[in-house]
Each structure stands twice: as structure tokens, then as C-alpha cells.
């Protein structure tokens, strides 16, 4: 059997790290349902804080692409670089803004933020700005993130 190509190795590492990044969502949600009172509230808060940090990371992916000079990979030939930089800060601002909402709205706002970021990333992958597998990965990750966050809604109010 031949050695994996660089692209295959990179995709494997990205998948491994990405799926590992779901552990705080899945584990935190399970733990929140097992906990009570102040402990439950603390676990829900920990998952919310992690969700905001992941939204920031998702936005930063676009900065990395533009700053690496790979913006020209899209169909527009790179003319939308400033727009992608602007979008790159949006997920972190959406996440931060969600934490300023009344407690019963924070988690739903985070879910909407993840769905918006997913839609943008799927579009970017379909446009050739990212490898095709990236769009599929983002879909799978977003499904798990949104389901785990949705499971926290009854506990987060």
C-alpha cells in the first residue's frame, strides 16, 4: 500500500483534531444533564464559553486563507479578500454578542451563529476556496455542535 499524499495526510489530521474538538460539546452536554444546581449551571456556562471560542476559531480560518495569499483560489480570483477578512471577525462578534443576551437566548443565538458560519463555509468550499472534504467536515461538525447546544436549551434558561 502506498504512502498517503500530503493532501490526504493533512485532511486526516484536520479531521482527527476537528472531531476531537467535539469532546467538550458532547461531554459537556452529557455532564450538564447529569449535574444539578450550581454545578449544572457551571457546566452549561463552560460549554457556552467553549462554543464562543470555537466560533472565533471558525472565523479565523478565513483570515488564515487570505493572509497566506491563497485567496486567489476562489472563482473571483481573489478580489473579495477584504470581504473575507471582515467576515472572519463576524463569528467571534456573534458569539460574544450571544453572551450578552438574556440567558434563555444565549444558546439559541449560538446555534444560529454556528449555522450562519456553516452556510458561509459550505459556500466557500463549493466555490473552491477550500477542499471539497472541508465542506463535508464542516457539515458533520455543525450538526453535532448544534444538536448538543440544542440539548442545553432547557438547562440554560
Secondary structure as UniProt FT lines:
FT   HELIX           6..20
FT   TURN            21..22
FT   HELIX           23..34
FT   HELIX           37..67
FT   TURN            68..69
FT   HELIX           71..73
FT   TURN            75..80
FT   HELIX           81..100
FT   HELIX           103..126
FT   TURN            127..128
FT   HELIX           132..156
//
